[in-house]
Amino acid sequence: MAFTPYDWQQTLRQKADYVEDRLREGSPVVGLSCHEGIVLVTVRRAQQQKIFEIYDRLAFAGLGNQSDLETIRQIAVDFAHAEGFARSPQDVSIQRVVGVALSPAMKRSFSDPLRLPLVARGLFAQVGDTPDSDLFYLLNYDGEFSLAHRCGVAAGTEGAREAMERALSTFAQKTPKRDAALKKALEAWAVGRREALAATESDWHAVLSEALETGTVEAALLERDSRRERRLRFLSPEELKPCLPD
């Protein structure tokens, strides 16, 4: 079957429209630097995990099809461990995971007219020795990615992402404690959710409260200084409770 350049461009547009439509109602994810490390926050339904450990200092959170998130997670984990074995654990970086392992694979999947695209948008985080050295990469379904410092977000629409970044812009320049960062991340999540769904409710507490009627907050801390074997630690309901709306 022969494809003309016009056919190929039309296919890409149709793929993009399909994925964007599927992602629109996805639950945003937020990453924010704090004194203790990096807080990763989202709201999930049922048992669908959205935050994952990749390697010692690396984590991944995303929205989209659960099977596609698992595909991305597996590629990232396999590459990171191969890098750590062939080089050293200190040489494993989120830049290489995203730029070398994931971006080319997702670009091939998206640009091939005979393959289905991955319905996923991911936020990758690497905790550093200081908040200024924390890294966040936003990876899109077409393989394009961008770098951010101190905070990162992934949302179902471009407008939602921009609204979340505005909500975090000033706060992210500080170095808050974990609970303050968690509260701000939940606020940014609600702002993005409201924007993506074009909700009429203006109060972010109300948006979050409504979401929690059918969903559960999933939050993790990628610890900056830890004696534990694994730096990524999921926060317990008791740790989350003070940060949630009454």
Backbone as numpy.savetxt, mean C-alpha at the origin, in Angstrom:
# Nx Ny Nz CAx CAy CAz Cx Cy Cz
-2.93 -14.24 -34.68 -3.76 -13.04 -34.68 -2.89 -11.79 -34.68
-3.09 -10.91 -35.67 -2.26 -9.73 -35.82 -2.93 -8.54 -35.13
-2.10 -7.73 -34.44 -2.57 -6.53 -33.78 -1.90 -5.33 -34.42
-2.69 -4.34 -34.82 -2.14 -3.08 -35.31 -1.82 -2.20 -34.11
-0.99 -1.16 -34.30 -0.72 -0.23 -33.18 -2.01 0.35 -32.60
-3.02 0.59 -33.46 -4.29 1.12 -32.96 -4.99 0.09 -32.08
-4.99 -1.18 -32.51 -5.60 -2.24 -31.72 -4.92 -2.35 -30.35
-3.60 -2.25 -30.36 -2.83 -2.37 -29.12 -3.17 -1.23 -28.16
-3.25 -0.01 -28.68 -3.59 1.13 -27.84 -5.01 1.02 -27.29
-5.91 0.54 -28.13 -7.29 0.36 -27.67 -7.36 -0.69 -26.56
-6.57 -1.75 -26.72 -6.54 -2.80 -25.72 -6.03 -2.27 -24.39
-4.98 -1.46 -24.43 -4.43 -0.89 -23.20 -5.45 0.02 -22.52
-6.17 0.81 -23.31 -7.19 1.69 -22.72 -8.30 0.87 -22.08
-8.70 -0.19 -22.76 -9.76 -1.04 -22.21 -9.29 -1.74 -20.92
-8.03 -2.19 -20.93 -7.49 -2.81 -19.73 -7.45 -1.81 -18.57
-6.98 -0.60 -18.85 -6.89 0.42 -17.81 -8.28 0.75 -17.25
-9.25 0.90 -18.14 -10.62 1.19 -17.68 -11.15 0.07 -16.81
-10.86 -1.16 -17.22 -11.33 -2.33 -16.46 -10.73 -2.35 -15.06
-9.40 -2.16 -14.98 -8.74 -2.21 -13.68 -9.16 -1.04 -12.80
-9.21 0.16 -13.38 -9.60 1.34 -12.59 -11.00 1.17 -12.02
-11.89 0.60 -12.79 -13.26 0.38 -12.31 -13.28 -0.62 -11.16
-12.42 -1.64 -11.23 -12.37 -2.65 -10.17 -11.72 -2.09 -8.90
-10.77 -1.18 -9.07 -10.05 -0.65 -7.91 -10.81 0.47 -7.21
-11.78 1.07 -7.89 -12.44 2.28 -7.38 -12.97 2.11 -5.96
-13.57 0.97 -5.69 -14.17 0.75 -4.38 -13.25 0.01 -3.42
-11.99 -0.14 -3.81 -11.04 -0.81 -2.93 -10.69 0.03 -1.71
-10.37 -0.64 -0.62 -10.01 0.04 0.61 -8.60 0.61 0.51
-8.42 1.93 0.73 -7.08 2.53 0.64 -6.12 1.93 1.67
-4.84 2.15 1.44 -3.81 1.76 2.42 -2.93 2.98 2.67
-2.46 3.10 3.91 -1.68 4.26 4.33 -0.42 3.80 5.02
0.70 4.43 4.70 1.95 4.21 5.41 2.47 5.53 5.92
2.89 5.58 7.19 3.31 6.83 7.81 4.47 6.58 8.76
5.53 7.36 8.60 6.68 7.23 9.49 6.35 7.76 10.88
6.91 7.10 11.88 6.76 7.57 13.25 8.07 7.28 14.00
8.10 7.67 15.25 9.33 7.49 16.03 9.73 6.01 16.12
8.73 5.14 16.27 9.02 3.71 16.45 9.27 2.96 15.15
8.93 3.54 14.01 9.12 2.87 12.74 8.15 3.38 11.69
7.47 2.47 11.01 6.47 2.83 9.99 5.16 2.15 10.35
4.10 2.95 10.42 2.77 2.43 10.65 2.10 2.18 9.30
1.53 1.00 9.12 0.77 0.65 7.92 -0.66 0.35 8.33
-1.62 1.00 7.67 -3.01 0.94 8.11 -3.95 0.77 6.91
-4.99 -0.04 7.10 -6.09 -0.14 6.14 -7.30 -0.69 6.88
-8.40 -0.81 6.18 -9.60 -1.47 6.72 -9.94 -2.60 5.75
-10.10 -3.79 6.27 -10.36 -4.94 5.42 -11.67 -5.61 5.80
-12.18 -6.39 4.86 -13.37 -7.18 5.11 -12.99 -8.62 5.36
-13.77 -9.27 6.22 -13.58 -10.69 6.51 -12.11 -10.97 6.84
-11.55 -12.01 6.23 -10.19 -12.44 6.55 -9.20 -12.11 5.44
-9.55 -11.18 4.58 -8.68 -10.85 3.45 -7.53 -9.95 3.90
-6.38 -10.55 4.12 -5.22 -9.80 4.58 -4.73 -8.85 3.50
-4.33 -7.63 3.92 -3.88 -6.61 2.98 -2.50 -6.07 3.29
-1.92 -6.44 4.42 -0.59 -6.00 4.82 0.29 -7.23 4.99
1.50 -7.19 4.40 2.36 -8.37 4.38 3.82 -7.97 4.65
4.54 -8.88 5.28 5.98 -8.72 5.41 6.66 -9.25 4.15
7.66 -8.53 3.67 8.43 -8.96 2.49 9.81 -9.47 2.90
10.48 -8.72 3.74 11.82 -9.08 4.21 12.06 -8.36 5.52
13.26 -8.41 6.03 13.55 -7.88 7.36 13.05 -6.45 7.56
13.34 -5.54 6.66 12.96 -4.13 6.82 11.89 -3.71 5.82
11.32 -4.67 5.10 10.43 -4.35 3.99 9.02 -4.90 4.23
8.03 -4.11 3.82 6.64 -4.54 3.95 5.85 -4.07 2.74
4.68 -4.67 2.55 3.83 -4.41 1.40 2.38 -4.36 1.85
1.63 -3.38 1.35 0.19 -3.30 1.58 -0.45 -2.92 0.26
-1.65 -3.45 0.00 -2.25 -3.17 -1.30 -3.74 -3.30 -1.31
-4.32 -2.87 -2.42 -5.75 -3.05 -2.66 -5.93 -3.66 -4.03
-7.01 -4.44 -4.18 -7.28 -5.11 -5.44 -7.72 -6.54 -5.19
-7.63 -7.36 -6.24 -7.99 -8.77 -6.10 -7.03 -9.47 -5.14
-7.58 -10.25 -4.23 -6.73 -10.92 -3.25 -5.73 -11.85 -3.92
-6.15 -12.54 -4.97 -5.23 -13.44 -5.67 -4.09 -12.69 -6.33
-4.37 -11.49 -6.85 -3.32 -10.69 -7.49 -2.37 -10.10 -6.44
-2.91 -9.71 -5.27 -2.04 -9.25 -4.19 -1.12 -10.37 -3.74
-1.63 -11.58 -3.70 -0.80 -12.72 -3.31 0.28 -12.99 -4.37
-0.06 -12.83 -5.64 0.94 -12.99 -6.69 2.08 -11.99 -6.52
1.73 -10.73 -6.27 2.74 -9.69 -6.06 3.58 -10.00 -4.83
2.92 -10.40 -3.75 3.64 -10.72 -2.51 4.64 -11.84 -2.74
4.23 -12.88 -3.45 5.09 -14.03 -3.65 6.31 -13.67 -4.51
6.09 -12.88 -5.57 7.22 -12.44 -6.39 8.20 -11.63 -5.56
7.67 -10.72 -4.75 8.51 -9.85 -3.93 9.30 -10.65 -2.90
8.64 -11.59 -2.23 9.30 -12.40 -1.20 10.39 -13.27 -1.83
10.07 -13.92 -2.93 11.06 -14.80 -3.59 12.28 -13.99 -4.03
12.06 -12.82 -4.62 13.18 -12.01 -5.09 14.02 -11.52 -3.92
13.36 -11.03 -2.85 14.09 -10.50 -1.71 14.96 -11.57 -1.06
14.44 -12.78 -0.91 15.22 -13.83 -0.28 16.35 -14.32 -1.18
16.11 -14.32 -2.49 17.19 -14.67 -3.42 18.30 -13.63 -3.37
17.92 -12.35 -3.29 18.91 -11.26 -3.17 19.70 -11.41 -1.88
19.00 -11.69 -0.79 19.67 -11.82 0.49 20.64 -12.99 0.53
20.28 -14.07 -0.17 21.16 -15.25 -0.20 22.37 -15.00 -1.10
22.13 -14.40 -2.28 23.21 -14.19 -3.25 24.15 -13.06 -2.84
23.60 -12.05 -2.15 24.42 -10.91 -1.75 24.55 -10.91 -0.23
23.71 -10.11 0.42 23.64 -10.08 1.88 22.31 -9.45 2.25
21.80 -9.71 3.47 20.53 -9.11 3.87 20.54 -7.59 3.80
21.70 -6.98 4.03 21.79 -5.52 3.98 21.62 -4.97 2.56
21.84 -5.81 1.56 21.73 -5.37 0.17 20.31 -5.45 -0.37
19.40 -6.06 0.38 18.02 -6.18 -0.07 17.31 -4.85 0.14
16.85 -4.23 -0.93 16.21 -2.92 -0.83 14.85 -2.94 -1.52
13.97 -2.09 -1.05 12.65 -2.00 -1.65 12.74 -1.44 -3.07
13.77 -0.65 -3.34 13.96 -0.11 -4.69 14.17 -1.23 -5.70
14.99 -2.23 -5.35 15.25 -3.33 -6.27 14.05 -4.27 -6.34
13.37 -4.48 -5.23 12.18 -5.33 -5.26 11.14 -4.77 -6.23
10.90 -3.46 -6.12 9.90 -2.83 -6.99 10.43 -2.65 -8.41
11.62 -2.07 -8.52 12.13 -1.68 -9.83 12.64 -2.83 -10.69
13.17 -3.87 -10.06 13.77 -4.98 -10.81 12.82 -6.17 -10.91
12.16 -6.52 -9.81 11.34 -7.74 -9.80 9.90 -7.50 -10.22
9.27 -6.46 -9.69 7.83 -6.30 -9.87 7.43 -5.43 -11.05
8.05 -4.28 -11.21 7.63 -3.36 -12.27 7.70 -4.00 -13.66
8.82 -4.64 -14.05 8.86 -5.26 -15.38 7.81 -6.34 -15.56
7.57 -7.15 -14.52 6.59 -8.23 -14.63 5.18 -7.67 -14.82
4.86 -6.60 -14.09 3.53 -6.02 -14.21 3.36 -5.28 -15.54
4.42 -4.68 -16.05 4.36 -4.04 -17.36 4.12 -5.06 -18.46
4.78 -6.21 -18.37 4.57 -7.26 -19.37 3.13 -7.76 -19.34
2.62 -7.96 -18.14 1.25 -8.45 -18.00 0.25 -7.45 -18.55
0.50 -6.16 -18.30 -0.45 -5.13 -18.73 -0.38 -4.89 -20.24
0.81 -4.93 -20.81 0.97 -4.58 -22.22 0.70 -5.74 -23.17
0.66 -6.97 -22.67 0.38 -8.13 -23.51 -1.13 -8.22 -23.76
-1.57 -8.06 -25.02 -3.02 -8.06 -25.29 -3.70 -9.39 -25.00
-2.92 -10.45 -24.85 -3.51 -11.77 -24.63 -3.51 -12.18 -23.15
-3.05 -11.29 -22.28 -2.99 -11.61 -20.86 -3.86 -10.65 -20.06
-4.43 -11.15 -18.98 -5.20 -10.31 -18.08 -4.25 -9.48 -17.22
-4.58 -8.21 -16.97 -3.73 -7.40 -16.11 -3.94 -7.77 -14.65
-2.97 -7.45 -13.80 -3.14 -7.64 -12.37 -4.02 -6.51 -11.83
-5.08 -6.87 -11.17 -5.98 -5.87 -10.58 -5.46 -5.58 -9.18
-4.48 -4.71 -9.10 -3.85 -4.42 -7.82 -3.09 -3.10 -7.90
-3.01 -2.44 -6.77 -2.18 -1.25 -6.61 -1.50 -1.40 -5.25
-0.18 -1.28 -5.22 0.55 -1.62 -4.00 1.36 -0.48 -3.43
1.50 -0.50 -2.11 2.36 0.43 -1.39 3.45 -0.39 -0.70
4.71 -0.09 -1.02 5.85 -0.79 -0.45 6.62 0.14 0.47
7.05 -0.39 1.61 7.73 0.45 2.60 9.03 -0.20 3.03
10.02 0.65 3.28 11.30 0.21 3.84 11.65 1.11 5.01
11.78 0.53 6.20 12.10 1.33 7.38 13.60 1.54 7.45
13.99 2.78 7.76 15.39 3.12 7.87 15.81 3.36 9.30
17.03 3.85 9.47 17.53 4.14 10.81 16.87 5.37 11.40
16.39 6.27 10.55 15.69 7.47 10.98 14.45 7.66 10.10
13.46 8.44 10.54 12.29 8.69 9.70 12.64 9.29 8.34
13.69 10.11 8.29 14.07 10.72 7.01 14.57 9.69 6.00
15.01 8.54 6.49 15.52 7.51 5.57 14.47 6.45 5.24
13.26 6.59 5.78 12.18 5.67 5.41 11.79 5.89 3.95
11.48 4.81 3.24 11.13 4.90 1.82 9.76 4.27 1.58
9.00 4.90 0.67 7.70 4.39 0.26 7.63 4.38 -1.27
7.23 3.26 -1.84 7.05 3.16 -3.28 5.60 2.80 -3.58
4.98 3.59 -4.44 3.64 3.28 -4.93 3.77 2.61 -6.28
3.26 1.37 -6.40 3.36 0.59 -7.63 1.98 0.41 -8.23
1.84 0.82 -9.48 0.54 0.74 -10.16 0.42 -0.56 -10.96
-0.80 -0.89 -11.36 -1.07 -2.12 -12.09 -0.35 -2.19 -13.43
0.02 -1.05 -14.01 0.71 -1.03 -15.30 2.22 -1.07 -15.15
2.71 -1.21 -13.92 4.14 -1.29 -13.69 4.81 0.02 -13.36
4.10 1.13 -13.52 4.68 2.43 -13.18 4.77 2.57 -11.66
5.84 3.23 -11.19 5.99 3.39 -9.74 6.58 4.76 -9.42
6.37 5.20 -8.18 6.89 6.49 -7.73 7.39 6.37 -6.30
8.32 7.23 -5.95 8.98 7.20 -4.63 8.47 8.34 -3.76
8.30 8.07 -2.47 7.91 9.10 -1.51 8.68 8.88 -0.21
8.75 9.92 0.59 9.43 9.85 1.89 8.46 10.23 2.99
8.63 9.59 4.13 7.87 9.86 5.36 6.41 9.42 5.32
5.79 9.37 4.16 4.43 8.82 4.08 4.17 8.34 2.66
3.24 7.40 2.55 2.85 6.89 1.24 1.42 6.38 1.32
0.70 6.47 0.22 -0.69 6.02 0.18 -0.96 5.33 -1.14
-1.94 4.44 -1.11 -2.47 3.82 -2.33 -3.98 3.83 -2.20
-4.67 4.27 -3.25 -6.13 4.41 -3.18 -6.75 3.97 -4.49
-8.09 3.90 -4.49 -8.81 3.41 -5.65 -8.89 4.38 -6.80
-8.73 5.68 -6.53 -8.78 6.69 -7.58 -7.66 7.70 -7.38
-7.33 8.42 -8.43 -6.30 9.45 -8.35 -6.74 10.57 -7.41
-8.02 10.94 -7.46 -8.52 11.98 -6.58 -8.42 11.59 -5.12
-8.70 10.33 -4.81 -8.60 9.85 -3.43 -7.15 9.88 -2.96
-6.23 9.48 -3.83 -4.80 9.50 -3.45 -4.36 10.93 -3.16
-4.73 11.87 -4.00 -4.33 13.25 -3.79 -4.92 13.82 -2.51
-6.18 13.48 -2.21 -6.82 13.96 -0.98 -6.11 13.39 0.25
-5.72 12.15 0.19 -5.01 11.53 1.32 -3.64 12.16 1.52
-2.94 12.42 0.44 -1.62 13.04 0.55 -1.72 14.45 1.13
-2.77 15.19 0.75 -2.96 16.52 1.35 -3.23 16.41 2.84
-4.00 15.41 3.24 -4.32 15.23 4.65 -3.07 14.89 5.47
-2.07 14.28 4.84 -0.87 13.85 5.55 0.31 14.79 5.40
0.24 15.72 4.46 1.42 16.48 4.04 2.12 17.21 5.18
1.38 17.95 5.98 2.00 18.71 7.07 2.40 17.80 8.21
1.50 16.89 8.56 1.76 16.00 9.70 2.97 15.12 9.45
3.18 14.71 8.22 4.26 13.77 7.91 5.64 14.38 8.10
5.72 15.71 8.15 7.03 16.34 8.34 7.50 16.25 9.79
6.58 15.90 10.69 6.94 15.73 12.10 7.40 14.29 12.32
7.77 13.99 13.56 8.11 12.61 13.91 7.22 12.21 15.08
5.98 11.80 14.80 5.04 11.50 15.87 5.32 10.16 16.53
4.72 9.96 17.68 4.71 8.65 18.32 3.74 7.75 17.56
3.80 6.46 17.88 3.03 5.49 17.13 1.53 5.77 17.15
0.95 6.03 18.31 -0.49 6.20 18.39 -0.96 7.43 17.64
-0.18 8.52 17.70 -0.55 9.73 16.96 -0.49 9.47 15.46
0.51 8.73 15.03 0.63 8.38 13.61 -0.52 7.48 13.18
-0.91 6.56 14.05 -2.02 5.66 13.74 -3.32 6.42 13.57
-3.58 7.36 14.47 -4.80 8.16 14.37 -4.82 8.98 13.07
-3.69 9.57 12.72 -3.63 10.37 11.49 -3.77 9.48 10.26
-3.20 8.29 10.31 -3.33 7.37 9.18 -4.78 6.94 8.99
-5.50 6.72 10.08 -6.92 6.37 9.99 -7.73 7.53 9.42
-7.38 8.73 9.80 -8.05 9.91 9.24 -7.81 9.99 7.73
-6.55 9.78 7.31 -6.23 9.83 5.89 -6.97 8.72 5.14
-7.08 7.53 5.76 -7.83 6.44 5.14 -9.27 6.87 4.88
-9.91 7.47 5.88 -11.30 7.88 5.75 -11.47 8.97 4.70
-10.51 9.88 4.62 -10.55 10.93 3.60 -10.50 10.31 2.21
-9.61 9.35 2.02 -9.51 8.69 0.73 -10.74 7.88 0.39
-11.28 7.19 1.37 -12.49 6.39 1.16 -13.66 7.29 0.77
-13.80 8.40 1.45 -14.88 9.33 1.16 -14.74 9.90 -0.26
-13.53 10.23 -0.65 -13.30 10.80 -1.97 -13.55 9.78 -3.07
-13.09 8.54 -2.88 -13.25 7.51 -3.91 -14.71 7.16 -4.15
-15.50 7.16 -3.07 -16.91 6.79 -3.19 -17.82 8.00 -3.38
-17.23 9.20 -3.45 -18.00 10.44 -3.58 -19.09 10.51 -2.49
-18.72 10.16 -1.27 -19.66 10.14 -0.16 -20.05 11.56 0.24
-21.26 11.72 0.70 -21.74 13.04 1.12 -21.35 13.34 2.56
-21.02 12.32 3.33 -20.63 12.52 4.72 -19.30 13.26 4.78
-19.25 14.39 5.51 -18.05 15.22 5.54 -17.12 14.88 6.69
-17.62 14.30 7.77 -16.81 14.01 8.94 -16.08 12.67 8.77
-14.76 12.68 8.87 -14.01 11.46 8.64 -14.28 10.41 9.72
-14.61 10.87 10.94 -14.97 9.90 11.99 -16.18 9.07 11.57
-17.18 9.75 10.96 -18.39 9.06 10.54 -18.10 8.08 9.41
-17.23 8.48 8.48 -16.86 7.59 7.37 -16.18 6.34 7.91
-15.27 6.52 8.86 -14.56 5.38 9.44 -15.50 4.50 10.26
-16.36 5.13 11.04 -17.31 4.37 11.85 -18.22 3.51 10.99
-18.68 4.08 9.87 -19.54 3.32 8.97 -18.79 2.13 8.36
-17.53 2.36 8.00 -16.74 1.27 7.42 -16.51 0.15 8.42
-16.39 0.51 9.70 -16.11 -0.50 10.72 -17.34 -1.32 11.09
-18.49 -0.95 10.57 -19.69 -1.77 10.79 -19.59 -3.10 10.07
-18.87 -3.11 8.96 -18.70 -4.34 8.18 -17.25 -4.72 7.99
-16.33 -3.88 8.45 -14.91 -4.13 8.24 -14.12 -4.09 9.53
-12.83 -4.37 9.42 -11.93 -4.41 10.57 -10.66 -3.65 10.23
-10.17 -2.87 11.18 -8.89 -2.18 10.98 -7.77 -3.20 11.01
-6.93 -3.14 10.00 -5.70 -3.95 9.96 -4.54 -2.98 10.01
-3.74 -3.07 11.06 -2.63 -2.14 11.25 -1.40 -2.89 11.71
-0.25 -2.45 11.23 1.01 -3.10 11.60 2.07 -2.04 11.79
3.06 -2.38 12.59 4.21 -1.51 12.81 5.45 -2.20 12.29
6.13 -1.55 11.34 7.43 -2.03 10.86 8.47 -1.37 11.75
8.96 -2.09 12.73 9.74 -1.51 13.81 11.12 -1.04 13.35
11.49 0.14 13.85 12.79 0.70 13.51 13.92 0.00 14.28
13.73 -0.18 15.56 14.71 -0.86 16.41 14.00 -2.04 17.07
14.47 -3.23 16.78 13.80 -4.40 17.32 14.79 -5.53 17.53
14.61 -6.25 18.64 15.40 -7.44 18.89 14.67 -8.69 18.42
13.44 -8.48 17.92 12.65 -9.59 17.42 13.20 -10.05 16.07
12.96 -11.31 15.74 13.44 -11.84 14.46 12.72 -11.17 13.30
11.45 -10.83 13.51 10.66 -10.19 12.46 10.29 -8.77 12.91
10.58 -7.79 12.08 10.32 -6.39 12.44 8.86 -6.01 12.29
8.14 -6.67 11.38 6.73 -6.32 11.17 5.89 -6.97 12.25
5.16 -6.13 12.98 4.32 -6.62 14.07 2.91 -6.06 13.90
1.92 -6.94 13.85 0.54 -6.50 13.73 0.05 -6.01 15.09
-0.66 -4.89 15.08 -1.16 -4.31 16.32 -2.41 -5.02 16.79
-2.50 -5.24 18.07 -3.62 -5.97 18.66 -4.84 -5.06 18.79
-6.04 -5.65 18.95 -7.25 -4.84 19.17 -7.11 -3.90 20.36
-6.39 -4.32 21.41 -6.21 -3.47 22.58 -5.35 -2.26 22.24
-4.36 -2.43 21.38 -3.51 -1.31 20.98 -4.26 -0.37 20.04
-5.19 -0.91 19.25 -5.94 -0.09 18.29 -7.06 0.70 18.95
-7.65 0.15 20.01 -8.87 0.71 20.58 -8.78 2.19 20.91
-7.70 2.70 21.53 -7.65 4.13 21.86 -7.63 5.05 20.63
-7.31 4.49 19.48 -7.18 5.31 18.27 -8.45 5.29 17.40
-9.42 4.47 17.78 -10.64 4.32 16.98 -11.73 5.24 17.49
-12.68 5.63 16.62 -13.79 6.46 17.07 -14.65 5.72 18.08
-15.25 6.45 19.02 -16.11 5.83 20.04 -17.33 5.21 19.41
